[in-house]
Amino acid sequence: MDTNTIINFAPYVLIIAVFYFLIMRPQSKKRKEEKEFADSLKVGSKVITTSGIHGKVNQINADKGTVMIETGAGKIVFERNAISAELSKKLNETAITKED
C-alpha cells in the first residue's frame, strides 16, 4: 500500500472514530447506568416513572421484570425500566443544592 491509499481511507476512519466516541460510547454508558438503577430498586422506595407518576414501590416481580407502584389512585404495574428516578435521591440532591 502506498501513502496515497492510506490518505484516501483516513477520512472514513476519522468519521467512524468520531461516530463511536460521540454517539455509540455515551449511549452504551447511559444504558448501563439505567440498567444498574433498575436493578437497584427496592420495595418501599419512592420513585417517579418516565410518564411522571409519583409513587412507592410496593412489589417487584423479577421473573416478569415488572414493578407494582402504589399511588394515591391505587396500585399500578409498570415495566422495571419505566422507572426514571428515585424520588428520595432527587429530594436529597435539591436540598443539598439549596443549602449551598
N, C-alpha and C positions, 0 to 999 in steps of 0.2 A: 504494500500500500504506500502510495506516495503522500506527500503533505497536502496536496490539493484535495484528495479524497477525504482526509481527516477534517479539513476545514469545511468541506461541504456538509458533513454529518454533525458538526459542532452545534449548529442552531437547534437541531432536533433533540440532541442530548440535553441541551440547556432548557428547552421547553419541557421535556419530561421531568427534569430535576425541579424546576420551578413548580410544576403541577403537583409533584409529590410533596414538596415542603410547604406549599401554601394551601393545598386542598386536602389531599389524602391523609397526611400525618395528623393535622389538627382534628379532622373528623374522626379518625380512629381513636384518638386520645379522649375526645368528648364521649364517644360511645362506650369506652372502657369505664370512664367516671360514672356515667349513668347506670351501667350495669352494677358497679360496686355499690352505688347508692340504693338501687332497687334490692340488692341482696342484703343490705344492712337494715332494712325496715324491721321494726319490732312492733308487737302488739302494744297498744297504748300510746304510740307516737302520734302527735298531732301533725297532719300533713295537708298539703294543697295539691290538687290534681292539675293536670295540664289544662283542663277546662275551667279551672278556677274554683272548684268546690272545696270548701274547707271542712275537715272532719278529723276523726280519731280512728286509727286502725283498730278494728275490732277482732278481725280474724285474718290469718294468712294461710292460703292453700298453696303449698309449694308444688304439689303434683300438677295442678291446673295453671299455676302461675297467676293466680288472682288474689286480690286483697278486698276484704269487706270493710267498708268505711262507714262509721256511724256519724250521721249529720243531724241537724236539727229536724229534718224532714223524715228521717228514717235511716235504714241501712241500705247501702248501695254497693254492688260488686263491681270492681274495676280490674283491668289488667294490671299487673305489677309494674309494668313500665309506664303506666299512665300517671304515676305519682311524680310530680315535678320537684317538690321541695318539702323539707321537713319544717313545719311552722315554728317549732321551738328554736331551731337553729337560726331561722330567719329573724325571729324576735330578738334573740341574743345579739345578732350582728347589728341590728338597728339600735339597740340600747347602747352598745359599745360606741357606735359612731356618734350618737347624741351626746355621750359623756365627754367626748374629745372636743 
